[in-house]
Amino acid sequence: MFECHAVLLGLFSGSTIGLRLQNETPLGGRRMSDENKLILDVCCGLRAMWFNKAHPNAIYHDKRIKQKGFDDFRPNFSVVPDIQGNWDSLPFDNESFKLVVMDPPHIITTEDSHRMVKYYGHLDKDTWKDDIKKGFDECWRVLDVHGVLIFKWSEASIKKKDLLSVLEREPLFGHPNGSRVPCHWLTFMKMEASK
């Protein structure tokens, strides 16, 4: 269902672009690398949670691109990732990042007109478990040993206990935000290398 395009959008302000991309061998057959890119936001969307929306140590990844003006209500909002692709086939080597942030869509619907769906995307009612599991497993694969994965989840359509049964991993700790629709920040740490 998902296919990774791994489109580099040239948002690295003219400096040499360096990423740990799988199967990419530019210039002389060398694999790209950049030791300063330690953070991956795999579903960056509007980058709403970021204080610095262009953090120099982060790579922003999303399957969508939406230019300013895609929503009349918020004409300055945009979804412009550094790399466009899907979370089930991330174009990075194993254990590439010290911190991975995953804030996937939380709403099950087929309607794209809802404002929250415009901003954050949606899940399919028949495939959400598979989709979330594949995305989480890919995030786990690219997370370095002793790295931290922050997973943000809203109970808008799916309860946290149902989500955790799909992930098959127990978070170390988390915190609900206390709003009308509970939103949870879950923290995981990778204790051993991926097999």
C-alpha positions as CSV (number, residue, x, y, z in Angstrom):
1,M,0.0,0.0,0.0
2,F,2.8,2.4,0.8
3,E,5.8,3.1,-1.4
4,C,8.8,5.1,-0.4
5,H,9.9,7.8,-2.8
6,A,12.8,9.2,-0.8
7,V,12.7,12.5,-2.6
8,L,15.3,15.0,-1.3
9,L,13.8,18.4,-1.4
10,G,17.0,20.4,-1.1
11,L,16.0,22.1,2.2
12,F,19.5,21.9,3.7
13,S,20.3,25.5,3.0
14,G,22.9,25.0,0.3
15,S,25.2,22.9,2.4
16,T,26.3,19.4,1.3
17,I,23.4,17.1,1.8
18,G,24.4,14.1,3.8
19,L,22.0,11.4,5.0
20,R,22.3,7.8,5.9
21,L,20.2,6.6,2.9
22,Q,19.9,2.9,2.1
23,N,21.1,1.8,-1.4
24,E,22.1,5.4,-2.3
25,T,25.6,5.7,-3.7
26,P,26.2,9.2,-5.0
27,L,29.5,10.5,-6.1
28,G,32.0,7.7,-6.6
29,G,29.8,5.0,-5.1
30,R,30.1,6.2,-1.5
31,R,27.2,6.0,0.8
32,M,25.9,9.4,2.1
33,S,26.4,10.0,5.8
34,D,26.1,13.0,8.1
35,E,26.9,12.4,11.8
36,N,25.0,15.6,12.7
37,K,21.6,14.3,11.7
38,L,20.8,12.3,14.9
39,I,17.1,12.9,15.0
40,L,14.4,11.6,12.7
41,D,10.8,12.9,12.8
42,V,9.1,10.2,10.7
43,C,5.6,11.9,10.4
44,C,6.6,15.5,10.6
45,G,3.4,17.0,9.2
46,L,3.2,20.7,10.2
47,R,6.2,20.3,12.7
48,A,3.7,21.6,15.2
49,M,5.5,20.0,18.2
50,W,8.9,21.5,17.4
51,F,10.2,24.7,19.0
52,N,12.8,25.0,16.2
53,K,11.0,23.8,13.1
54,A,14.3,23.6,11.2
55,H,16.5,22.0,13.8
56,P,19.9,21.4,12.4
57,N,20.2,17.9,13.8
58,A,16.9,16.6,12.6
59,I,15.6,15.1,9.4
60,Y,11.9,15.7,8.8
61,H,10.1,12.9,6.9
62,D,6.5,12.7,5.7
63,K,4.6,11.0,2.9
64,R,2.7,14.2,2.1
65,I,3.7,17.6,0.6
66,K,1.2,20.4,1.0
67,Q,2.3,24.0,0.1
68,K,1.1,27.1,2.0
69,G,-2.5,27.8,1.2
70,F,-3.7,24.1,1.3
71,D,-6.1,25.2,4.1
72,D,-8.0,28.4,3.8
73,F,-8.4,28.6,7.6
74,R,-4.6,28.5,8.2
75,P,-3.1,29.9,4.9
76,N,0.5,29.8,6.2
77,F,0.4,26.2,7.2
78,S,2.5,23.8,5.1
79,V,3.7,20.2,5.1
80,V,7.2,20.3,3.5
81,P,9.4,17.4,4.7
82,D,13.1,17.1,4.0
83,I,12.4,13.7,2.6
84,Q,9.1,12.5,1.2
85,G,8.4,8.8,1.8
86,N,6.3,6.3,3.7
87,W,7.0,5.1,7.2
88,D,6.9,1.4,6.3
89,S,10.1,1.6,4.2
90,L,12.4,4.3,5.6
91,P,15.4,4.9,3.4
92,F,18.0,4.8,6.2
93,D,20.5,2.3,7.4
94,N,19.8,0.2,10.6
95,E,20.5,2.1,13.8
96,S,21.1,5.5,12.2
97,F,19.4,7.8,14.7
98,K,19.7,8.5,18.5
99,L,16.2,9.9,18.7
100,V,13.1,9.0,16.5
101,V,9.8,10.8,16.9
102,M,6.7,9.2,15.5
103,D,3.4,11.2,15.6
104,P,1.3,9.2,13.2
105,P,-2.3,10.1,12.1
106,H,-4.8,9.2,14.8
107,I,-8.1,9.5,13.1
108,I,-9.9,6.7,11.3
109,T,-11.8,8.1,8.4
110,T,-12.0,8.2,4.6
111,E,-13.0,11.9,4.5
112,D,-10.1,14.3,3.7
113,S,-12.1,17.5,4.3
114,H,-11.9,17.4,8.2
115,R,-9.4,20.0,9.3
116,M,-7.4,17.6,11.6
117,V,-7.2,15.1,8.7
118,K,-5.9,17.9,6.4
119,Y,-3.2,18.7,8.9
120,Y,-2.2,15.2,10.1
121,G,-3.6,12.6,7.7
122,H,-5.8,9.7,8.6
123,L,-5.8,5.9,9.1
124,D,-7.8,3.3,7.3
125,K,-10.2,1.3,9.5
126,D,-9.3,-2.0,7.8
127,T,-5.5,-1.6,7.7
128,W,-4.5,0.7,10.7
129,K,-3.1,-2.1,12.8
130,D,-0.8,-3.3,10.0
131,D,0.1,0.2,9.0
132,I,1.0,1.4,12.5
133,K,2.9,-1.8,13.3
134,K,5.0,-1.6,10.1
135,G,5.8,2.1,10.7
136,F,6.7,1.5,14.3
137,D,8.9,-1.5,13.4
138,E,10.7,0.7,10.8
139,C,11.3,3.4,13.3
140,W,12.7,0.7,15.7
141,R,15.0,-0.5,12.9
142,V,16.6,2.9,12.3
143,L,16.8,3.7,16.0
144,D,20.3,3.2,17.4
145,V,21.0,0.9,20.4
146,H,20.2,2.9,23.6
147,G,18.3,5.4,21.4
148,V,15.0,6.8,22.4
149,L,11.7,6.7,20.4
150,I,9.0,9.2,21.3
151,F,5.6,8.1,20.2
152,K,2.7,10.6,20.3
153,W,-0.8,9.1,20.2
154,S,-4.3,10.6,20.5
155,E,-7.3,8.5,21.5
156,A,-9.5,10.3,18.9
157,S,-10.4,6.9,17.3
158,I,-8.3,4.2,19.0
159,K,-7.6,3.7,22.7
160,K,-4.0,3.5,23.9
161,K,-4.4,0.0,25.2
162,D,-5.4,-1.2,21.6
163,L,-2.4,0.7,20.2
164,L,0.1,-0.9,22.6
165,S,-1.2,-4.4,21.8
166,V,-0.4,-3.7,18.1
167,L,3.1,-2.3,18.9
168,E,4.0,-5.3,21.0
169,R,6.5,-3.2,23.0
170,E,6.0,-1.7,26.4
171,P,6.9,2.0,26.8
172,L,9.2,3.0,29.7
173,F,6.9,5.8,30.7
174,G,4.5,8.3,29.2
175,H,2.3,11.2,30.0
176,P,-1.3,12.1,28.9
177,N,-2.0,15.7,28.2
178,G,-5.3,15.8,30.0
179,S,-7.4,17.3,27.2
180,R,-10.9,16.2,26.4
181,V,-9.5,13.7,23.9
182,P,-6.6,12.1,25.7
183,C,-3.2,12.4,23.9
184,H,-0.3,10.3,25.2
185,W,3.4,10.9,24.9
186,L,5.0,7.4,25.1
187,T,8.8,6.9,25.6
188,F,10.6,3.8,24.4
189,M,14.3,2.9,24.6
190,K,16.0,0.4,22.4
191,M,18.1,-1.8,24.7
192,E,19.6,-4.2,22.1
193,A,20.5,-4.3,18.5
194,S,17.8,-5.2,15.9
195,K,17.9,-8.8,14.6
